[in-house]
Amino acid sequence: MKPATAAKKLDVYLPATPAEFRDGTISRTELAALQTDPPQWLRDLRANGPHPKNLVAGKLGISNSGLVRGEITEALTTEQINALLAEMPDWLAAEREQHVEVLREERRVRSLHADRRRAKEQAEAETAGE
């Protein structure tokens, strides 16, 4: 597979990986080996970063779109993420609140759809039993 695909599966920022990783192809066997017994460079990247945007957003408790609105365009290290969390700028606090509301609404809608599905299935079962 391409290095970008492997990096995504490993949750690491591709430009921060070693040249031999970026310049080659990675077999599924090699990927499995990296996942089960990560080399030191991979352990260091996972612990310290820089991290890809999806992980930065997750660690900050916001969406990827929230990163853009907060003008965070590059990968951040764990230290930078922790500094942002400690500082808690207004934009980050607002994005965190908005993200919680969005997740709450998504759960509400999923629950509503599940209730409707159960009611429909129950009605169908009752109709079939007549």
C-alpha positions as CSV (number, residue, x, y, z in Angstrom):
1,M,0.0,0.0,0.0
2,K,1.0,3.6,-0.4
3,P,2.8,5.2,2.6
4,A,-0.1,7.7,3.0
5,T,-2.5,4.9,3.5
6,A,-0.3,3.1,5.9
7,A,0.3,6.3,7.9
8,K,-3.4,6.8,8.1
9,K,-3.9,3.3,9.4
10,L,-1.2,3.8,11.9
11,D,-2.6,7.2,13.0
12,V,0.7,9.1,12.3
13,Y,1.5,12.2,10.4
14,L,3.2,11.1,7.1
15,P,5.7,13.9,6.8
16,A,7.1,13.1,10.3
17,T,7.8,9.4,9.4
18,P,11.3,8.3,8.4
19,A,12.3,8.6,4.7
20,E,12.4,4.8,4.2
21,F,8.7,4.7,5.3
22,R,7.6,7.6,3.1
23,D,9.6,6.5,0.0
24,G,8.6,2.9,-0.3
25,T,5.5,0.7,-0.3
26,I,4.2,-1.1,2.7
27,S,2.8,-4.6,2.5
28,R,-0.1,-5.7,4.7
29,T,2.4,-8.0,6.5
30,E,4.7,-5.1,7.2
31,L,1.7,-3.0,8.4
32,A,0.6,-5.7,10.7
33,A,4.2,-6.0,12.1
34,L,4.3,-2.2,12.7
35,Q,0.9,-2.4,14.5
36,T,1.8,-5.3,16.7
37,D,5.5,-4.4,17.5
38,P,6.0,-0.7,16.7
39,P,9.5,0.4,16.2
40,Q,10.9,3.2,18.4
41,W,10.2,5.9,15.7
42,L,6.5,4.9,15.6
43,R,6.2,4.8,19.4
44,D,7.8,8.3,19.6
45,L,5.5,9.7,16.9
46,R,2.4,8.4,18.6
47,A,3.5,9.7,22.0
48,N,4.9,13.1,21.0
49,G,3.7,13.9,17.5
50,P,3.4,15.8,15.4
51,H,-0.1,14.3,15.1
52,P,-2.4,14.3,12.0
53,K,-5.4,16.6,12.1
54,N,-8.0,14.0,13.1
55,L,-6.0,13.1,16.2
56,V,-5.3,16.8,17.0
57,A,-9.0,17.5,16.8
58,G,-9.8,14.5,19.0
59,K,-7.2,15.4,21.6
60,L,-8.6,18.9,21.7
61,G,-12.2,17.7,21.9
62,I,-13.3,19.5,18.8
63,S,-14.2,18.6,15.1
64,N,-11.8,18.9,12.2
65,S,-13.8,21.9,11.0
66,G,-13.3,23.4,14.4
67,L,-9.5,23.2,13.8
68,V,-10.0,25.2,10.6
69,R,-12.1,27.8,12.3
70,G,-9.5,28.0,15.0
71,E,-6.9,28.5,12.2
72,I,-4.9,25.4,13.1
73,T,-3.6,24.3,9.8
74,E,-0.5,22.3,10.6
75,A,0.1,19.2,12.6
76,L,0.7,19.8,16.3
77,T,2.9,18.0,18.8
78,T,1.5,16.6,22.1
79,E,3.2,19.5,23.9
80,Q,1.5,22.1,21.7
81,I,-1.9,20.4,22.2
82,N,-1.4,20.3,26.0
83,A,-0.4,24.0,25.9
84,L,-3.6,24.9,24.0
85,L,-5.7,22.9,26.5
86,A,-4.0,24.6,29.4
87,E,-4.4,28.0,27.9
88,M,-8.0,27.3,26.7
89,P,-8.4,30.2,24.3
90,D,-12.0,31.5,23.8
91,W,-12.2,29.9,20.3
92,L,-11.2,26.4,21.7
93,A,-13.7,26.7,24.6
94,A,-16.5,27.6,22.1
95,E,-15.6,24.8,19.7
96,R,-15.5,22.3,22.5
97,E,-19.0,23.4,23.6
98,Q,-20.3,23.3,20.0
99,H,-18.8,19.8,19.5
100,V,-20.5,18.5,22.6
101,E,-23.8,19.9,21.4
102,V,-23.4,18.3,17.9
103,L,-22.6,14.9,19.4
104,R,-25.6,15.2,21.8
105,E,-27.8,16.0,18.8
106,E,-26.4,13.1,16.8
107,R,-27.2,10.7,19.7
108,R,-30.7,12.1,20.0
109,V,-31.4,11.7,16.3
110,R,-29.9,8.1,16.3
111,S,-32.1,7.2,19.2
112,L,-35.2,8.7,17.5
113,H,-34.5,6.7,14.4
114,A,-34.0,3.5,16.4
115,D,-37.3,4.1,18.3
116,R,-39.1,4.6,15.0
117,R,-37.5,1.4,13.5
118,R,-38.5,-0.6,16.6
119,A,-42.1,0.7,16.4
120,K,-42.3,-0.1,12.7
121,E,-40.9,-3.6,13.2
122,Q,-43.3,-4.2,16.0
123,A,-46.2,-3.0,13.9
124,E,-45.1,-5.2,11.0
125,A,-44.8,-8.2,13.4
126,E,-48.3,-7.6,14.8
127,T,-49.7,-7.3,11.3
128,A,-48.0,-10.5,10.2
129,G,-49.4,-12.3,13.3
130,E,-53.0,-11.5,12.4
